[in-house]
Amino acid sequence: MLREIAEKILEELRGILEGIDERQVQDFLDAILSSKRVFLVGKGRSGLMASAFASRLVHLGIPAWVVGSPTTPGIQQGDTLLAVTGTGETETVLDIVEKAKKAGAKILCITAKPESRIGREADLTVKIPAKTKTEFGKSFQPLGSPFEQSAFLFLEACVILLMKKLGKTEKEMSKKHTTLE
């Protein structure tokens, strides 16, 4: 039974990931690489996906912070804010996007709804064509699981693409991995 469910999840995720526009992916990678610093925001499970990507950016040597941490510096021109939001309507994320935009930062958004308020505020949006927490019956999985899982896999694939672009090895990345655990 577990294998059948896992296979069904993998099949669904494969279809979602195949629906991501490759041009958006390249533009996303270029935006990350051209940023002075990267700030990441999301709430709930989407926020966990953003945090996981922030960790890998640091391992790649890209200065990155999760919004809300007490050690996060102020955002400014030349910086990028990456918002991960399935619906693109999360109020607290929208408030942060608006503040970052006012400070002159570039806004990136990963969402299932590029037509959303946050999607429209963004300078670049990557659409992940997946079910969100407000769309019932579009997947056998509950709530926003398809979006969140797809966002995680998309960002993990981006880590590998960034490794190649930067010429970084796993061994080099491991030197920036936390040693205080």
C-alpha positions in Angstrom: 0.0 0.0 0.0 2.8 2.5 0.9 4.6 1.7 -2.5 1.4 2.3 -4.4 0.8 5.7 -2.7 4.5 6.7 -3.1 4.3 5.8 -6.8 1.1 7.8 -7.2 2.8 10.8 -5.5 5.9 10.5 -7.7 3.8 10.3 -10.8 1.9 13.5 -9.8 5.2 15.3 -9.0 6.7 14.2 -12.3 3.8 15.8 -14.2 4.0 19.0 -12.2 7.8 19.4 -12.6 7.5 18.8 -16.4 5.1 21.7 -16.5 7.7 24.3 -15.3 8.8 26.7 -18.0 12.6 26.1 -18.7 13.0 29.9 -19.6 11.7 30.8 -16.1 14.2 28.4 -14.6 17.1 30.0 -16.4 15.9 33.5 -15.5 15.5 32.4 -11.9 19.1 31.0 -11.7 20.5 34.2 -13.3 18.6 36.3 -10.8 20.0 34.4 -7.9 23.5 34.6 -9.3 23.3 38.3 -10.0 22.1 39.2 -6.5 24.3 40.7 -3.9 22.4 38.9 -1.1 19.3 36.6 -1.1 16.5 36.8 1.4 13.9 34.1 1.6 10.4 34.1 2.9 7.4 31.8 3.1 4.9 30.8 5.7 4.0 27.3 6.9 5.3 24.4 4.8 6.2 26.8 2.0 8.4 28.6 4.5 10.2 25.3 5.3 10.9 24.9 1.5 12.4 28.4 1.5 14.5 27.7 4.5 15.9 24.5 3.0 16.9 26.4 -0.1 18.5 29.2 2.0 20.7 26.6 3.7 21.9 25.3 0.3 22.6 28.8 -1.0 24.8 29.3 2.0 26.6 26.0 1.3 27.2 27.3 -2.2 28.7 30.5 -0.8 25.8 32.7 -1.8 24.9 35.1 1.1 21.3 34.1 2.2 19.0 34.7 5.1 15.5 33.6 6.1 13.3 36.6 6.8 12.2 36.6 10.5 15.5 35.3 11.9 16.9 37.7 14.5 20.3 37.8 12.7 18.8 38.7 9.3 20.2 42.1 8.1 18.2 44.8 6.4 17.4 44.3 2.8 18.5 46.9 0.2 19.0 47.7 -3.4 21.0 44.9 -5.1 19.5 42.3 -2.9 16.8 39.8 -3.9 13.8 38.6 -1.9 12.5 35.1 -2.9 8.9 34.5 -1.8 7.7 30.9 -1.8 3.9 30.9 -1.7 1.5 28.4 -3.2 -1.5 30.7 -3.4 0.5 33.9 -3.8 -2.0 35.6 -1.4 -0.4 35.1 2.1 -0.8 38.4 3.8 2.3 38.4 5.9 4.4 37.4 2.8 2.7 40.1 0.8 3.7 42.7 3.5 7.3 41.6 3.3 7.3 41.7 -0.5 6.0 45.2 -0.5 8.6 46.3 2.1 11.5 44.7 0.1 10.3 46.3 -3.1 10.2 49.7 -1.4 13.8 49.1 -0.3 14.8 48.6 -3.9 15.2 44.8 -3.8 14.4 42.5 -6.7 11.4 40.2 -6.0 11.3 36.6 -7.1 8.3 34.4 -6.5 7.7 30.7 -6.7 4.0 30.1 -6.8 1.2 28.1 -8.4 -0.7 31.3 -9.0 1.4 33.9 -10.9 -1.8 36.0 -11.3 -1.9 36.4 -7.5 -1.1 39.6 -5.7 2.4 38.4 -4.8 2.9 37.0 -8.3 2.0 40.4 -9.8 4.4 42.3 -7.4 7.3 40.0 -8.4 9.9 41.0 -10.9 10.2 37.3 -11.9 7.7 34.5 -11.1 8.3 30.8 -11.5 5.0 29.0 -11.9 4.8 25.6 -10.4 1.5 24.2 -11.8 0.4 22.4 -8.7 -2.6 22.2 -6.4 -2.5 24.6 -3.4 -4.1 24.4 0.0 -7.3 26.2 -1.2 -8.1 23.8 -4.2 -9.9 20.8 -3.0 -10.3 17.6 -5.1 -7.5 18.5 -7.6 -5.2 15.8 -6.1 -5.5 12.8 -3.9 -2.9 14.5 -1.6 -4.2 16.8 1.1 -4.1 20.6 1.1 -0.9 22.1 -0.4 1.3 19.0 -0.5 1.6 18.9 -4.3 2.9 22.5 -4.4 5.2 22.2 -1.4 6.7 18.9 -2.6 7.2 20.3 -6.1 8.7 23.5 -4.8 11.2 21.5 -2.7 12.2 19.3 -5.7 12.4 22.4 -8.0 14.7 24.2 -5.6 16.8 21.1 -5.1 17.2 20.8 -8.8 18.2 24.5 -8.9 20.9 23.8 -6.3 22.5 21.2 -8.7 22.2 23.7 -11.6 23.8 26.4 -9.5 26.6 24.0 -8.5 27.3 23.5 -12.1 27.2 27.2 -13.0 29.5 28.0 -10.1 31.8 25.0 -10.6 31.2 24.0 -6.9 31.6 20.4 -5.7 29.8 18.6 -2.9 33.1 18.6 -1.0 33.4 22.4 -1.2 29.8 22.8 -0.1 30.4 20.5 2.9 33.0 23.0 4.2 30.2 25.5 4.6 27.9 23.0 6.2 27.1 23.5 9.9 29.6 21.9 12.3 27.7 22.8 15.5 25.2 20.0 15.6 
